[in-house]
Amino acid sequence: MRKTSIWIGLGVLAIGIASLTLGPMAIAQDTDADDAPRRMISVSGTGSIRVKPDLATAVLGVTKSSPKLPDAKNAADNATAQIKNALKKAGIAEQDIQTVQYNIYRVQANPQAGIRESSWKVVHMLGIRTKKPDTIAGVVDAAVAAGATDVQNIGFSVDQLAPHRAKSRELAVAAAREKALHLASLLKVNVGEVISVTEMGGDYYPVQMAANMRMDMGGGFGGDSGITGGQIEVPSNVQVVFGIR
């Protein structure tokens, strides 16, 4: 009886050792299967559309100078009032006219620089916007005729951008899928499900004219300024990762 119990104990011990040895090997095999690299195709796609701007903006106003500050200020105030009236007659609404710069400063005499006497300068600039971009040239001409001496930052943009972005994005995704299918056919594999999508860049930038116009005090600026908005590009770029099956 004593010998039999010893063999039974050794048998149980052997089974326990075997289970401890085989257990980790099975788990390692599962882990290796889970960590197997997934086959993928990563491609980029670009889409772009060009649209006509539906918004135009500009900054314009006056710069007046006089040896006496009250005289310079009165001249700037009167000219600004005339410009505002001209803008309204040209179709710019009151809420679309805003003061964006108002400066009063002293200019000291400097004969070496050609400044014979000291004077005061008053600068009053107005920001305007119109949802009729085709009229901006006439608006600028009307402001200049009314006394504007400075015209800056004429720009064109798209107010309702979302539908144009959506169309551009559709083109970018279609381009990425087309590229993935072509690569798959070359490699004799099939394109699987989408693993990830990243939208990159594709920022939209309004068109702004770099040139600014400056008219001499009391000078004229006649005729059609010929300002045109053209078209604005709305781009989109995506990075798409497809599985391979």
C-alpha positions as CSV (number, residue, x, y, z in Angstrom):
1,M,0.0,0.0,0.0
2,R,2.8,2.4,0.8
3,K,4.5,1.8,-2.5
4,T,1.4,2.3,-4.5
5,S,0.6,5.7,-2.9
6,I,4.1,6.8,-3.8
7,W,3.7,6.1,-7.5
8,I,0.3,7.8,-7.5
9,G,1.9,10.9,-6.1
10,L,4.7,10.9,-8.6
11,G,2.1,10.5,-11.4
12,V,0.2,13.5,-10.2
13,L,3.4,15.5,-9.9
14,A,4.4,14.5,-13.5
15,I,1.0,15.6,-14.8
16,G,1.4,18.9,-13.0
17,I,4.8,19.5,-14.5
18,A,3.6,18.7,-18.0
19,S,0.7,21.1,-17.7
20,L,3.1,23.9,-16.5
21,T,5.4,23.2,-19.4
22,L,2.7,23.0,-22.1
23,G,0.6,26.0,-20.9
24,P,3.0,28.8,-21.7
25,M,3.8,27.3,-25.1
26,A,0.1,27.5,-26.1
27,I,-0.3,31.1,-25.0
28,A,2.8,32.1,-26.9
29,Q,1.4,30.7,-30.1
30,D,-1.8,32.7,-29.7
31,T,0.1,35.8,-29.0
32,D,2.3,35.3,-32.1
33,A,-0.9,34.9,-34.2
34,D,-2.3,38.2,-32.8
35,D,0.9,40.1,-33.5
36,A,1.1,39.0,-37.1
37,P,1.6,42.2,-39.3
38,R,-1.5,43.2,-41.2
39,R,-1.0,43.8,-44.9
40,M,-2.1,47.2,-46.0
41,I,-2.1,49.7,-48.8
42,S,-1.6,53.4,-47.9
43,V,-2.5,56.0,-50.5
44,S,-3.1,59.7,-50.7
45,G,-5.8,61.5,-52.7
46,T,-6.2,65.1,-53.9
47,G,-9.3,66.8,-55.0
48,S,-9.9,70.4,-56.0
49,I,-12.6,72.6,-57.4
50,R,-12.7,76.2,-58.5
51,V,-15.6,78.4,-57.6
52,K,-16.7,82.0,-58.2
53,P,-16.3,84.2,-55.0
54,D,-19.5,85.4,-53.4
55,L,-17.9,87.9,-51.1
56,A,-15.6,90.9,-51.7
57,T,-13.9,93.0,-49.1
58,A,-11.7,96.1,-49.1
59,V,-10.1,98.7,-46.8
60,L,-10.2,102.3,-47.8
61,G,-10.2,105.8,-46.3
62,V,-8.4,109.1,-46.0
63,T,-5.2,110.6,-44.7
64,K,-5.3,114.3,-44.0
65,S,-2.5,116.6,-42.9
66,S,-2.4,120.1,-41.4
67,P,-0.2,122.2,-39.2
68,K,-3.1,122.5,-36.8
69,L,-4.7,119.3,-35.4
70,P,-8.3,120.6,-35.5
71,D,-7.9,121.4,-39.1
72,A,-6.5,118.0,-40.0
73,K,-9.2,116.2,-37.9
74,N,-12.1,118.2,-39.5
75,A,-10.7,117.5,-43.0
76,A,-10.5,113.8,-42.2
77,D,-14.0,113.7,-40.6
78,N,-15.6,115.5,-43.5
79,A,-14.0,113.3,-46.1
80,T,-15.0,110.2,-44.2
81,A,-18.6,111.3,-44.1
82,Q,-18.6,111.9,-47.9
83,I,-17.0,108.5,-48.4
84,K,-19.6,106.7,-46.3
85,N,-22.4,108.4,-48.3
86,A,-20.8,107.3,-51.5
87,L,-20.4,103.8,-50.3
88,K,-24.1,103.6,-49.3
89,K,-25.2,105.0,-52.7
90,A,-23.0,102.3,-54.3
91,G,-24.9,99.5,-52.5
92,I,-22.9,99.0,-49.3
93,A,-25.1,98.5,-46.3
94,E,-24.5,100.5,-43.1
95,Q,-23.7,97.3,-41.2
96,D,-21.0,96.4,-43.8
97,I,-19.0,99.6,-43.1
98,Q,-16.7,99.5,-40.1
99,T,-13.8,101.7,-38.9
100,V,-10.7,99.5,-38.8
101,Q,-8.0,102.1,-38.3
102,Y,-8.0,105.6,-36.7
103,N,-4.7,107.3,-36.0
104,I,-3.7,110.8,-35.0
105,Y,0.0,111.6,-34.9
106,R,2.5,114.4,-35.1
107,V,5.0,114.6,-37.9
108,Q,8.1,116.6,-36.9
109,A,9.9,118.9,-39.4
110,N,12.9,117.3,-41.0
111,P,14.4,119.4,-43.8
112,Q,16.9,116.7,-44.6
113,A,14.0,114.3,-45.3
114,G,12.1,117.0,-47.3
115,I,9.6,117.8,-44.5
116,R,9.8,121.6,-44.2
117,E,7.4,122.1,-41.3
118,S,5.8,120.1,-38.5
119,S,2.2,118.9,-39.0
120,W,-0.6,116.7,-37.7
121,K,-1.8,113.7,-39.6
122,V,-5.2,112.0,-39.2
123,V,-5.8,108.6,-40.7
124,H,-9.3,107.1,-40.9
125,M,-9.7,103.7,-42.7
126,L,-13.0,101.9,-43.3
127,G,-13.4,98.1,-43.8
128,I,-16.2,97.3,-46.3
129,R,-17.8,94.1,-47.6
130,T,-20.3,93.2,-50.2
131,K,-22.0,90.0,-51.3
132,K,-21.9,91.3,-54.9
133,P,-18.2,90.9,-55.7
134,D,-18.8,92.1,-59.3
135,T,-19.6,95.5,-57.9
136,I,-16.4,96.1,-55.9
137,A,-14.7,97.9,-58.7
138,G,-17.5,100.5,-58.9
139,V,-17.6,100.7,-55.1
140,V,-13.9,101.6,-55.0
141,D,-14.2,104.1,-57.8
142,A,-17.1,105.8,-56.0
143,A,-15.1,106.0,-52.8
144,V,-12.1,107.5,-54.5
145,A,-14.3,110.0,-56.3
146,A,-15.8,111.0,-52.9
147,G,-12.3,111.7,-51.5
148,A,-10.7,108.4,-50.5
149,T,-6.9,108.7,-50.6
150,D,-6.0,105.1,-49.6
151,V,-7.3,101.8,-50.9
152,Q,-5.9,98.6,-49.4
153,N,-6.4,94.8,-49.1
154,I,-9.1,94.2,-51.7
155,G,-10.0,90.5,-51.3
156,F,-12.4,87.9,-52.6
157,S,-13.7,84.9,-50.7
158,V,-16.4,82.3,-50.4
159,D,-19.0,82.9,-47.7
160,Q,-20.7,79.5,-47.9
161,L,-17.7,77.2,-48.1
162,A,-19.1,73.9,-46.7
163,P,-20.8,72.5,-49.9
164,H,-17.6,73.3,-51.9
165,R,-15.4,71.6,-49.4
166,A,-17.7,68.5,-49.5
167,K,-17.4,68.2,-53.3
168,S,-13.6,68.7,-53.1
169,R,-13.4,66.0,-50.4
170,E,-15.4,63.6,-52.5
171,L,-13.0,64.0,-55.4
172,A,-10.0,63.4,-53.0
173,V,-11.5,60.2,-51.6
174,A,-12.3,58.9,-55.1
175,A,-8.8,59.6,-56.2
176,A,-7.4,57.7,-53.2
177,R,-9.6,54.7,-53.9
178,E,-8.7,54.7,-57.6
179,K,-5.0,54.7,-56.7
180,A,-5.4,51.9,-54.2
181,L,-7.3,49.7,-56.8
182,H,-4.6,50.3,-59.4
183,L,-1.8,49.4,-57.0
184,A,-3.7,46.3,-55.9
185,S,-4.1,45.2,-59.5
186,L,-0.4,45.6,-60.2
187,L,0.4,43.5,-57.1
188,K,-2.2,40.9,-57.8
189,V,-4.1,41.4,-54.5
190,N,-7.5,42.6,-53.5
191,V,-8.4,45.9,-51.7
192,G,-10.1,45.2,-48.4
193,E,-11.9,47.5,-45.9
194,V,-10.8,51.0,-45.0
195,I,-8.6,50.9,-41.9
196,S,-8.1,54.7,-41.4
197,V,-8.7,58.0,-43.1
198,T,-6.8,61.2,-42.4
199,E,-7.6,64.6,-43.9
200,M,-4.4,66.6,-44.5
201,G,-4.0,70.2,-45.3
202,G,-6.2,71.3,-48.1
203,D,-6.6,74.7,-46.5
204,Y,-8.6,77.3,-48.4
205,Y,-7.1,80.7,-48.8
206,P,-9.2,83.7,-49.9
207,V,-7.8,85.7,-52.8
208,Q,-6.3,89.0,-51.8
209,M,-4.8,91.6,-54.0
210,A,-1.3,92.5,-52.9
211,A,-1.2,95.9,-54.6
212,N,-2.5,98.8,-52.6
213,M,-3.4,102.2,-54.1
214,R,-2.4,105.5,-52.7
215,M,-3.7,108.8,-54.2
216,D,-2.1,112.1,-53.5
217,M,-4.0,114.6,-51.4
218,G,-6.6,116.2,-53.6
219,G,-5.7,114.0,-56.5
220,G,-8.1,112.2,-58.8
221,F,-8.6,108.6,-59.7
222,G,-10.9,108.3,-62.7
223,G,-12.2,105.5,-64.8
224,D,-13.0,101.8,-64.2
225,S,-10.4,100.3,-61.9
226,G,-10.8,96.9,-63.6
227,I,-10.8,94.9,-60.3
228,T,-12.0,91.3,-60.9
229,G,-12.5,88.4,-58.6
230,G,-11.8,85.5,-61.0
231,Q,-12.2,82.1,-59.3
232,I,-11.1,80.6,-56.0
233,E,-9.6,77.1,-55.5
234,V,-11.0,74.9,-52.8
235,P,-8.6,71.9,-52.3
236,S,-8.8,68.7,-50.3
237,N,-6.1,66.1,-49.4
238,V,-6.7,62.8,-47.7
239,Q,-4.6,59.8,-46.6
240,V,-6.4,56.5,-46.7
241,V,-5.2,53.1,-45.5
242,F,-6.9,50.0,-47.0
243,G,-6.5,46.4,-45.8
244,I,-5.3,43.8,-48.3
245,R,-7.4,40.6,-48.6
